[in-house]
Amino acid sequence: MTCSLRPGIDLNRLEAVIKEELAKIKEEGITENEYQKALNMIRSNFYFGLQTNSGRANELGSTEVLYGSYEKLFTLMDNYVSVKREQIQEATKKYFTEKASSSFLPLKRSARCLTSFLTC
């Protein structure tokens, strides 16, 4: 998870808000509206990435490396769409734990980013 901030945003508060949102997903799951919004973002990023020859080559190469076959690219969207809201909630409970997370807060207070990522 990566966040870009405007100047003056309290980085510690941002980290707390991210943790609150993850806790909310663990407890309540995500709404149908949030689910559809996420799918729309995934779809648009995927298809916009395929608009250029460079983008297509990158996706084919990445799919070959990550999934063992470039042909998986042709069913990748089906895989994303098949994930149910309940599965997202369960994955959040399993992987987004305090033990499995780390945060980077830049020393320079005027820094514009906070990066929180998982080490699964």
C-alpha positions in Angstrom: 0.0 0.0 0.0 1.5 3.3 -0.9 0.2 6.8 -0.1 1.3 10.1 -1.5 0.7 13.1 0.7 0.3 16.8 0.5 2.6 18.9 2.5 1.6 19.3 6.2 -0.1 15.9 6.5 0.7 14.2 9.8 2.4 10.9 8.8 1.6 9.2 12.1 -2.1 10.1 11.7 -2.0 8.7 8.1 -0.6 5.4 9.4 -3.3 5.2 12.0 -6.0 5.8 9.4 -4.6 3.0 7.2 -4.6 0.6 10.2 -8.2 1.7 11.1 -9.4 1.0 7.5 -7.7 -2.4 7.5 -9.3 -3.2 10.9 -12.7 -2.2 9.5 -12.2 -4.5 6.5 -11.3 -7.4 8.8 -14.4 -6.8 10.9 -17.0 -5.8 8.4 -15.6 -6.7 5.0 -16.1 -4.3 2.1 -19.3 -3.0 0.6 -20.6 -3.9 -2.8 -19.9 -0.4 -4.0 -16.2 -0.6 -2.7 -15.9 -4.0 -4.4 -17.2 -2.7 -7.8 -15.0 0.4 -7.5 -11.9 -1.8 -6.9 -12.8 -4.0 -9.9 -13.3 -1.0 -12.1 -9.9 0.3 -11.1 -8.3 -3.1 -11.8 -10.0 -3.4 -15.2 -9.1 0.1 -16.3 -5.5 -0.2 -15.3 -5.2 -3.6 -17.0 -6.8 -2.6 -20.3 -5.1 0.9 -20.4 -1.8 -1.0 -19.9 -2.5 -3.0 -23.0 -3.1 0.0 -25.3 0.5 0.2 -26.5 2.9 -2.3 -27.9 5.2 -1.7 -25.0 2.4 -2.2 -22.5 1.4 -5.5 -24.1 5.0 -6.7 -24.2 5.4 -5.8 -20.6 2.2 -7.6 -19.6 3.0 -10.7 -21.6 6.5 -10.9 -20.1 5.3 -10.3 -16.5 2.6 -12.9 -16.9 5.1 -15.4 -18.2 7.5 -14.8 -15.2 4.8 -14.5 -12.5 2.4 -17.3 -13.7 4.6 -19.5 -15.8 2.8 -18.9 -19.1 2.1 -15.8 -21.1 -1.3 -17.4 -21.9 -2.5 -16.7 -18.4 -2.8 -13.1 -19.5 -5.9 -14.0 -21.5 -7.7 -15.2 -18.4 -6.2 -12.9 -15.8 -9.3 -10.6 -15.6 -11.5 -13.6 -15.1 -9.4 -14.5 -12.1 -9.8 -11.0 -10.6 -13.5 -11.0 -11.1 -13.9 -14.4 -9.5 -12.6 -13.2 -6.2 -15.6 -12.6 -3.8 -15.9 -10.0 -1.2 -15.7 -12.6 1.6 -12.4 -13.8 0.2 -11.0 -10.3 0.4 -12.1 -10.1 4.1 -10.5 -13.4 4.9 -7.2 -12.5 3.1 -7.2 -9.2 5.0 -7.5 -11.1 8.3 -4.8 -13.6 7.3 -2.1 -11.3 5.7 -2.6 -7.8 7.1 -1.4 -8.5 10.6 0.8 -6.3 12.8 3.5 -8.9 12.7 3.5 -9.1 8.9 3.6 -5.3 8.3 6.2 -2.6 8.3 6.1 1.1 7.8 8.6 3.6 6.5 8.2 7.1 7.9 10.8 9.5 6.3 13.0 11.3 8.7 12.5 14.6 7.0 9.1 15.8 8.2 8.4 17.6 4.9 8.6 14.2 3.1 5.7 13.6 0.8 5.1 9.9 1.3 4.5 7.1 3.7 4.9 3.5 2.5 3.4 0.7 4.3 3.9 -2.8 2.8 3.5 -6.4 3.7 6.2 -9.0 3.9 4.2 -12.2 3.4 
